[in-house]
Amino acid sequence: QVQLVESGGGLVQPGGSLRLSCAASGSIFRAYSMDWYRQAPGKERELVAIISSGGYTTNYADSVKGRFTISRDNVKNTVYLQMNSLKPEDTAVYYCHSRHPGNYWGQGTQVTVSS
């Protein structure tokens, strides 16, 4: 079984930056693509970014393209989301997700962008 634990969320002013981390248990992590999703109050969960198992291919939602960067370290079994130029509309709970057939999710970390 894979466990995913997010960290790095918090309160930041508009224009600021945060780096989220998602630590996975088990070496099986490195065999699968990983995603970051987010869910704002009253809205559906949306896909933010995806990275391939080797880290060579990434894709982003249009709303974050050019501001967010997804990366991974398969030695540390960790995936990251660097978020720059944050906007109030980025406020949400952010979740990491493994595309392992078991469909594993982390518990989420709150990101609040407010002055």
Disulfide bonds with the S-S distance in Angstrom:
Cys22-Cys96 1.96
